[in-house]
């Protein structure tokens, strides 16, 4: 297949449409001399004169008029299919990472609203445990119980959470009035893993309210993750020291009840983070999508 150089064809098409080499150069971001040179290359390749040139005029020849509609249609088709490919590539790169406990109550509602208003944009939602290192993952946004703010990452606080003891209403009816008298076998202990030391334990709860009781975790339930702990509490298996952002839906539905009006604040908040180095690399449209998702996350976040 023998074809003229693409730059030469683009210069010819722009010149016919704009009327002058100067106007075509302004559109293409090059000088009028550069446009004229590219048009000459097209004429040399085709063996036909495409324009009649004068001191104050530029007229398309019969050969140029015959060529133009075919060139314009070909460039338009090429532009359309290129845009489709770029849109597909853009969709595949919108990736949101979060932790399990935030996925259902916070991230999923925000992503669902985003998809309703932007059905053409694909979103990949993945679960990654903390600690999380941005340089080791190809993601756009990270939502977690961790402030990633650094030279390469920007973080925004979504909300600050509190914890309180909860259990199923039938179990609550048979508990002693003082939490200190609750047997250790009924306490649910959440294990966030070896890397976490800031999540409040039952010992933290009792100490914060003036008692140094240390419960025996071996006598109760020990679970890996707040979602599992909440499900056990709902099913009446014990009492959980639960983040209220996670438990609020179950509390509203009457599945669990809070055993104390006093709440304990978590030492850190929940953040949405973005790789700062990628901010200058993403296309404007994708940047708008990412901003929209972050706004929806803020709207979906629990209010104090």
Backbone torsions as a table, in degrees:
resi	resn	phi	psi	omega
1	UNK	NA	120.8	-177.8
2	UNK	-104.9	116.6	-176.7
3	UNK	-129.2	149.6	176.2
4	UNK	-71.4	159.7	178.8
5	UNK	-58.4	140.1	-176.8
6	UNK	-61.3	-42.7	-179.7
7	UNK	-61.9	-34.6	179.0
8	UNK	-68.2	-40.9	179.0
9	UNK	-67.2	-40.7	177.6
10	UNK	-62.7	-40.6	179.7
11	UNK	-65.0	-41.9	178.4
12	UNK	-62.7	-48.6	-177.6
13	UNK	-61.2	-44.1	-179.1
14	UNK	-66.2	-36.0	-179.1
15	UNK	-67.5	-44.0	178.3
16	UNK	-61.8	-45.0	-176.6
17	UNK	-70.5	-38.2	-176.1
18	UNK	-89.3	-23.2	175.2
19	UNK	98.2	-25.3	-179.7
20	UNK	-142.3	160.0	175.0
21	UNK	-64.4	-35.6	-178.2
22	UNK	-64.6	-47.8	-179.7
23	UNK	-66.4	-38.3	178.1
24	UNK	-64.8	-40.2	178.9
25	UNK	-63.9	-39.0	178.5
26	UNK	-62.2	-39.2	179.6
27	UNK	-70.2	-39.5	-176.6
28	UNK	-85.5	-9.5	179.1
29	UNK	78.9	28.1	177.8
30	UNK	-133.9	175.2	-179.3
31	UNK	-78.8	162.3	177.6
32	UNK	-64.2	-33.4	178.4
33	UNK	-64.7	-38.1	178.7
34	UNK	-65.9	-39.0	178.0
35	UNK	-64.8	-45.1	179.7
36	UNK	-60.0	-39.8	179.5
37	UNK	-65.1	-42.4	179.4
38	UNK	-66.0	-39.4	177.6
39	UNK	-63.0	-40.8	177.8
40	UNK	-61.0	-37.4	177.5
41	UNK	-64.5	-39.3	177.8
42	UNK	-64.4	-43.4	179.4
43	UNK	-63.4	-40.4	179.5
44	UNK	-65.3	-41.7	-178.9
45	UNK	-65.8	-41.8	-175.7
46	UNK	-84.9	-18.6	-178.0
47	UNK	72.3	23.6	-179.2
48	UNK	-134.7	144.8	174.3
49	UNK	-84.4	125.7	-175.4
50	UNK	-96.4	-23.4	179.5
51	UNK	-136.1	146.9	165.8
52	UNK	-95.6	123.0	-174.9
53	UNK	-106.5	137.0	174.2
54	UNK	-136.7	179.3	-179.5
55	UNK	-63.3	-37.4	-176.6
56	UNK	-128.3	19.5	-179.5
57	UNK	-149.5	159.4	176.8
58	UNK	-145.4	116.8	-175.5
59	UNK	-122.8	135.0	178.4
60	UNK	-74.7	131.1	179.1
61	UNK	-78.0	174.7	177.4
62	UNK	-60.8	-39.2	178.1
63	UNK	-65.0	-39.7	178.9
64	UNK	-65.4	-40.6	179.4
65	UNK	-66.5	-34.4	177.7
66	UNK	-70.7	-36.6	-176.7
67	UNK	-76.7	-35.5	-168.5
68	UNK	-56.3	-51.4	-176.1
69	UNK	-59.9	-34.4	178.9
70	UNK	-69.0	-41.9	179.5
71	UNK	-66.6	-44.6	-179.3
72	UNK	-60.8	-42.2	-179.5
73	UNK	-67.6	-41.1	-179.8
74	UNK	-64.4	-43.0	179.0
75	UNK	-67.3	-37.0	178.3
76	UNK	-65.1	-43.1	178.4
77	UNK	-63.5	-42.0	-179.9
78	UNK	-64.8	-40.4	178.7
79	UNK	-64.3	-41.0	-178.2
80	UNK	-65.8	-46.9	-178.0
81	UNK	-69.8	-32.1	176.3
82	UNK	-64.7	-42.8	178.9
83	UNK	-63.1	-37.0	177.9
84	UNK	-63.6	-44.3	180.0
85	UNK	-63.5	-42.9	-179.4
86	UNK	-65.6	-37.0	177.8
87	UNK	-66.0	-40.1	177.6
88	UNK	-64.0	-41.3	178.9
89	UNK	-64.9	-39.3	179.7
90	UNK	-64.9	-41.8	-178.6
91	UNK	-61.8	-39.5	-175.8
92	UNK	-70.9	-13.1	-175.6
93	UNK	-101.4	-1.3	176.8
94	UNK	-84.8	100.0	-174.3
95	UNK	-122.8	128.9	178.1
96	UNK	-115.8	128.5	177.8
97	UNK	-111.2	140.3	178.8
98	UNK	-151.4	175.4	175.5
99	UNK	-96.4	159.3	-173.3
100	UNK	-57.7	-41.2	-174.5
101	UNK	-67.9	-19.8	-179.3
102	UNK	-100.0	-13.2	-172.2
103	UNK	-61.2	-55.3	-172.4
104	UNK	-71.5	-46.1	-172.2
105	UNK	-83.3	-23.9	-174.1
106	UNK	-119.0	-56.7	-171.6
107	UNK	-73.8	-44.2	-178.4
108	UNK	-60.0	-46.4	177.3
109	UNK	-59.6	-39.1	179.8
110	UNK	-66.4	-43.3	179.9
111	UNK	-66.1	-38.6	179.2
112	UNK	-61.7	-44.5	177.8
113	UNK	-64.3	-39.1	178.7
114	UNK	-62.5	-42.1	-178.9
115	UNK	-68.4	-31.4	177.8
116	UNK	-62.8	-39.4	-178.8
117	UNK	-90.6	-15.2	179.8
118	UNK	-135.8	64.5	-174.7
119	UNK	-64.9	-18.2	-178.4
120	UNK	-81.7	-7.8	-175.7
121	UNK	-103.1	124.7	178.2
122	UNK	-85.0	145.1	179.0
123	UNK	-131.2	131.6	175.1
124	UNK	-105.2	121.2	-179.4
125	UNK	-111.0	121.6	-177.6
126	UNK	-128.5	153.4	-179.9
127	UNK	-102.2	122.1	178.1
128	UNK	-133.7	130.6	-180.0
129	UNK	-75.6	154.8	170.3
130	UNK	-85.4	153.8	1.1
131	UNK	-72.2	147.4	-173.3
132	UNK	-121.8	128.4	-179.8
133	UNK	-110.9	115.3	-174.7
134	UNK	-58.3	-40.7	-175.3
135	UNK	-64.8	-14.2	-178.5
136	UNK	-99.6	3.9	-178.0
137	UNK	-136.4	143.6	175.6
138	UNK	-96.0	84.1	-178.6
139	UNK	-131.5	166.2	176.5
140	UNK	-102.9	-43.1	-178.1
141	UNK	-133.5	146.1	176.2
142	UNK	-127.7	126.7	178.7
143	UNK	-117.1	117.2	-174.9
144	UNK	-163.7	175.9	176.2
145	UNK	-87.9	61.3	-176.3
146	UNK	-165.5	131.2	175.8
147	UNK	-90.1	109.2	-177.9
148	UNK	-89.7	6.0	-172.2
149	UNK	-54.3	123.6	-179.7
150	UNK	-159.1	-169.5	-179.6
151	UNK	-64.4	-29.0	-175.8
152	UNK	-106.2	-6.8	-175.7
153	UNK	-133.5	134.5	174.9
154	UNK	-108.1	137.1	-177.7
155	UNK	-127.2	143.7	175.4
156	UNK	-123.9	134.2	178.1
157	UNK	-70.8	126.9	176.3
158	UNK	-90.6	-48.3	177.4
159	UNK	-167.7	160.4	176.3
160	UNK	-108.6	127.8	-173.6
161	UNK	-102.2	163.0	174.5
162	UNK	-129.4	159.8	177.8
163	UNK	-121.3	153.5	177.7
164	UNK	-154.5	153.5	178.3
165	UNK	-72.8	133.1	179.8
166	UNK	-133.8	157.4	172.9
167	UNK	-161.4	171.9	178.1
168	UNK	-68.8	144.1	-178.6
169	UNK	-54.8	-41.6	178.8
170	UNK	-60.7	-37.0	178.4
171	UNK	-69.4	-39.3	-178.2
172	UNK	-59.5	-31.7	-178.2
173	UNK	-67.4	-19.8	-176.1
174	UNK	-110.2	12.4	-179.2
175	UNK	-91.8	150.4	173.8
176	UNK	-66.0	153.1	-177.0
177	UNK	-64.3	-27.8	-179.3
178	UNK	-100.0	124.3	-179.7
179	UNK	-58.9	-26.6	-179.7
180	UNK	-65.1	-22.3	-177.6
181	UNK	-92.0	-1.3	179.8
182	UNK	-71.6	131.3	-179.2
183	UNK	-65.3	146.1	-176.9
184	UNK	-59.5	-28.5	-177.0
185	UNK	-65.3	-16.5	-179.1
186	UNK	-94.0	-4.6	-177.1
187	UNK	-86.7	134.1	176.3
188	UNK	-99.2	124.0	-178.7
189	UNK	-107.3	125.8	179.7
190	UNK	-95.0	124.1	178.7
191	UNK	-103.2	111.5	-179.7
192	UNK	-88.3	2.5	178.7
193	UNK	103.0	171.0	-174.9
194	UNK	-66.3	-24.4	-174.9
195	UNK	-84.3	-8.4	-178.4
196	UNK	-107.7	130.4	174.2
197	UNK	-128.8	-4.2	-174.0
198	UNK	-92.0	-16.5	-177.7
199	UNK	-71.2	130.2	-175.2
200	UNK	-65.8	138.1	176.8
201	UNK	-103.8	176.3	175.6
202	UNK	-62.5	-34.8	177.3
203	UNK	-62.7	-39.6	177.3
204	UNK	-62.7	-42.9	-178.5
205	UNK	-61.4	-51.7	-178.4
206	UNK	-62.9	-41.3	-179.1
207	UNK	-65.7	-37.8	-178.0
208	UNK	-64.5	-25.9	-179.1
209	UNK	-110.7	31.2	167.6
210	UNK	86.5	17.6	179.0
211	UNK	-134.6	139.0	-176.8
212	UNK	-101.2	27.5	177.5
213	UNK	-60.3	133.8	175.1
214	UNK	-118.0	113.1	-177.6
215	UNK	-79.1	155.9	178.6
216	UNK	-91.2	103.9	-176.9
217	UNK	-63.8	-24.6	179.9
218	UNK	-68.0	-23.1	-179.0
219	UNK	-84.1	-21.0	-177.7
220	UNK	-103.2	-154.5	178.5
221	UNK	-103.3	133.8	177.1
222	UNK	-118.9	122.6	-174.1
223	UNK	-127.3	153.0	178.7
224	UNK	-99.6	87.8	177.7
225	UNK	121.8	141.8	-177.0
226	UNK	-69.3	-32.0	179.9
227	UNK	-62.6	-40.6	178.8
228	UNK	-65.9	-43.0	179.2
229	UNK	-60.1	-41.1	179.9
230	UNK	-65.1	-42.2	179.4
231	UNK	-62.1	-39.5	178.3
232	UNK	-66.2	-40.0	178.2
233	UNK	-63.9	-43.1	178.9
234	UNK	-59.3	-36.8	-177.3
235	UNK	-85.5	7.7	174.7
236	UNK	77.9	19.6	-176.8
237	UNK	-83.9	-10.1	179.8
238	UNK	166.1	-169.2	-177.6
239	UNK	-112.1	129.6	-176.6
240	UNK	-113.9	141.2	169.7
241	UNK	-87.9	95.0	-165.1
242	UNK	-108.1	142.7	169.2
243	UNK	-64.4	128.3	-174.9
244	UNK	-68.9	-24.5	175.7
245	UNK	-63.0	-35.1	179.0
246	UNK	-79.3	-37.3	-173.2
247	UNK	-87.7	-13.1	-171.1
248	UNK	-58.5	-40.2	-179.5
249	UNK	-62.8	-42.5	179.6
250	UNK	-69.3	-34.1	177.4
251	UNK	-65.8	-45.9	-180.0
252	UNK	-62.3	-35.7	-179.0
253	UNK	-80.3	-4.6	179.7
254	UNK	79.8	11.5	-179.9
255	UNK	-76.2	-31.4	176.6
256	UNK	-137.1	163.7	177.3
257	UNK	-132.7	145.0	176.9
258	UNK	-79.6	132.5	-174.7
259	UNK	-89.7	-9.5	-179.3
260	UNK	-146.4	141.6	178.0
261	UNK	-76.1	-20.6	-180.0
262	UNK	-79.4	135.8	-179.5
263	UNK	-120.8	154.5	179.9
264	UNK	-115.0	123.6	-178.1
265	UNK	-74.5	140.8	173.8
266	UNK	-72.8	146.7	-176.2
267	UNK	-69.3	-22.3	-179.5
268	UNK	-128.2	160.5	179.1
269	UNK	-99.3	-178.4	175.6
270	UNK	-102.7	134.0	-171.0
271	UNK	-126.4	154.7	165.3
272	UNK	-111.5	128.3	-173.7
273	UNK	-124.6	149.9	180.0
274	UNK	-137.8	141.8	178.6
275	UNK	-68.7	114.3	-175.6
276	UNK	-65.6	-30.7	-178.1
277	UNK	-68.7	-25.0	-179.3
278	UNK	-85.4	-12.0	-176.8
279	UNK	-60.1	-39.0	-178.7
280	UNK	-81.2	-9.4	-176.0
281	UNK	-98.3	-25.2	-176.8
282	UNK	-75.8	152.5	178.9
283	UNK	-73.2	153.0	-177.3
284	UNK	-53.4	-40.2	-178.0
285	UNK	-66.0	-43.0	179.0
286	UNK	-65.6	-37.5	177.7
287	UNK	-60.7	-38.2	177.1
288	UNK	-65.3	-39.7	177.7
289	UNK	-62.3	-43.8	-179.4
290	UNK	-64.7	-39.7	176.7
291	UNK	-62.8	-40.5	180.0
292	UNK	-63.5	-44.0	179.4
293	UNK	-61.8	-41.2	179.5
294	UNK	-65.4	-36.8	176.6
295	UNK	-64.6	-40.6	179.1
296	UNK	-68.2	-33.9	175.5
297	UNK	-63.1	-41.7	178.7
298	UNK	-64.7	-39.2	178.8
299	UNK	-67.0	-36.0	-178.4
300	UNK	-79.8	-15.9	-177.9
301	UNK	-65.8	143.7	178.2
302	UNK	-59.4	141.2	178.9
303	UNK	-95.0	140.8	-179.8
304	UNK	-65.0	NA	NA
